[in-house]
Amino acid sequence: MPGQPAPDSAPASDTTDSGPTPGERQAATEAARLRAARAEKLKAASGTASAWAAKSGKRTAALTAAASRGVVANVRSWRADQVRRILVSIIVPGALAATAVVAGVFADREILGAELLRPDLTLVSPNQYSLFIWALIGVGMLGYVVHQWLPRQAHSPRHRGLGWIVMAALLLNLALTWLIRDELHTESLVVHGLLLLLLLVSLRWLNRWSAFSSLEGALVDVPLGLFLGWTGFTALTHTAAVLSLNGFSWLTGDEFVWALIGLGIIVLVGGVVCSLDRGRMAVALAAVWGMAWIIVERLLGQPQSLLMAGATALAAFLLLITAGSRRHRVDHSYRRELRRRQTSHLPPIELDDEDYEYYEEEPEPFEDGEDPPPRPRRVL
């Protein structure tokens, strides 16, 4: 309005915007240079790390490949005999220990309560004390494990096939013990048959490769012979028990006849087996051990049968005589052959009459200083 002062206006700037100063430009340039230097260092570090990682990866891959080749070479260098001996050393004691656990040796002996092992089930059921033969068989199997580690047996063709048979037999025996404990009767009978067949194969192997020494016979042939003899004997008792539990009556008037048939089979088959090689006394002794406990049970337990005890005693005697006579014949033949070789360098004995000198007349008396004629002699 006229006469009034004009409103205050914004004061004019004293300075004009002339851009960054030289100091600011220098600072910005220095910062850019530092950033470029850090980026270059990071790039160089990244490249170095990548190169080291690649080199390290190649080195690791090379070491891994070398280690793999070494393992493959070592595996290829493993001898089959060495692998077998290691497996035997693991499986045989393990199978024996597992069998003892399943049988209840370290607990409440629960397998003794199984139906198949009742001593009063059939006329051919032995006393349960007969199972103590397994202590001797188990110790013998451990002796076999130790024997196969002897330096002389490292490449033995005898152990090369026998070790696998022994392992399979003990695993089958473990399965058989478990089936008997769990009352699986039919399955146990099938496994029992397979075990007996496998042990007969082991006997064939033992006959093919005879024992090198008496020590090998004691630690290898004897335990396997006891195992086979006991398995063959229990094949009779096991079959009788399974048939009885499945409705086939063995406790009737005809049971004695069936029991005699079973004992006859044991004597015939056992006689054939015991007549192999030099006579398998261990097989006979294991079967006779079981028969002895049948006799005890038939005399002192139930069902009592004096006739069955007498028939079992006769069967045991025949089996022992068969194995013993075979051993005697083989030993006698060996002694004759040894004597023949010892005397083969001697000249033969000639028994012609002209080898002797006879006096038909009384000789004239000798004069003093004269030598007497030679006496008649036999040329050897």
Residue pairs with C-beta under 8 A, 6 or more apart in sequence:
20 28
80 160
81 154
81 155
81 159
81 160
84 159
84 160
84 163
84 164
85 148
85 149
85 154
85 159
85 163
87 163
87 167
88 145
88 148
88 163
88 166
88 167
89 145
89 149
91 167
91 170
91 171
92 141
92 142
92 144
92 145
92 166
92 167
92 170
93 142
93 145
95 167
95 170
95 171
95 173
95 174
96 138
96 141
96 142
96 170
98 174
99 170
99 173
99 174
99 177
100 106
100 138
101 107
102 111
102 174
102 177
102 178
102 181
103 109
103 110
103 111
103 177
103 181
104 110
104 111
104 112
104 181
110 181
111 117
111 177
111 180
111 181
112 128
112 131
114 180
114 181
114 183
115 121
115 183
115 185
115 241
115 245
116 180
116 183
116 185
116 188
116 238
116 241
116 242
116 245
117 125
117 128
117 131
117 180
117 241
118 125
118 241
119 125
119 126
119 127
119 128
119 297
119 301
119 302
120 297
120 301
120 302
120 303
121 240
121 241
121 244
121 245
121 250
122 237
122 240
122 241
122 244
122 250
122 251
122 255
122 259
123 240
123 250
123 251
123 255
123 256
123 259
123 298
123 303
123 305
123 308
124 236
124 237
124 240
124 259
124 262
124 263
124 294
124 308
124 312
125 237
125 240
125 241
125 294
125 297
126 237
126 290
126 291
126 293
126 294
126 296
126 297
127 293
127 294
127 296
127 297
127 301
129 293
130 289
130 290
130 292
130 293
133 226
133 230
133 286
133 289
133 290
134 230
136 226
137 223
137 226
137 227
137 230
139 223
140 219
140 222
140 223
140 224
140 226
140 227
141 166
141 170
141 223
141 227
143 218
143 219
143 223
144 166
144 219
144 220
144 223
144 224
146 219
147 153
147 215
147 216
147 219
147 220
148 156
148 159
148 163
152 212
153 159
156 209
157 209
158 205
158 206
158 209
158 220
161 205
162 202
162 205
162 206
162 220
165 198
165 201
165 202
165 205
166 202
166 224
168 198
169 195
169 198
169 199
169 202
169 227
172 191
172 194
172 195
172 198
173 195
175 191
176 188
176 191
176 192
176 195
179 187
179 188
179 191
180 188
185 241
185 242
185 245
185 246
186 242
186 246
188 238
188 242
189 238
189 239
189 242
192 231
192 234
192 235
192 238
193 235
195 231
196 228
196 231
196 232
196 235
199 224
199 227
199 228
199 231
199 232
200 228
200 273
202 224
202 228
203 224
203 225
203 228
203 273
203 276
203 280
203 283
206 220
206 221
206 224
206 277
207 276
207 277
210 277
211 217
211 220
211 221
221 280
221 282
222 282
223 282
224 282
225 280
225 281
225 282
225 283
225 285
225 286
226 282
226 283
226 285
226 286
227 286
228 273
228 280
228 283
228 286
229 270
229 280
229 282
229 283
229 284
229 285
229 286
229 287
230 286
230 287
230 289
230 290
232 266
232 269
232 270
232 273
232 283
232 287
233 266
233 286
233 287
233 289
233 290
233 291
234 290
236 262
236 263
236 265
236 266
237 290
239 262
240 250
240 258
240 259
240 262
243 250
244 250
244 251
249 255
250 258
250 259
251 303
256 305
256 307
256 308
259 308
259 311
260 311
263 311
263 312
263 315
264 315
266 287
266 315
266 319
267 315
267 318
267 319
267 322
270 283
270 284
270 287
270 319
270 322
271 318
271 319
271 322
271 323
273 280
273 283
274 280
274 281
274 283
274 284
274 319
274 322
274 323
274 326
275 322
275 323
275 326
277 330
278 326
278 327
278 330
278 331
279 323
279 324
279 325
279 326
279 327
279 328
279 330
280 323
281 323
281 324
281 327
283 323
284 319
284 320
284 322
284 323
287 316
287 319
288 316
288 319
288 320
291 312
291 313
291 315
291 316
291 319
292 316
294 308
294 309
294 312
295 309
295 312
295 313
295 316
298 304
298 305
298 306
298 308
298 309
298 312
299 306
299 309
347 380
349 380
350 379
355 378
355 379
356 376
356 378
357 376
357 377
358 376
363 373
366 372
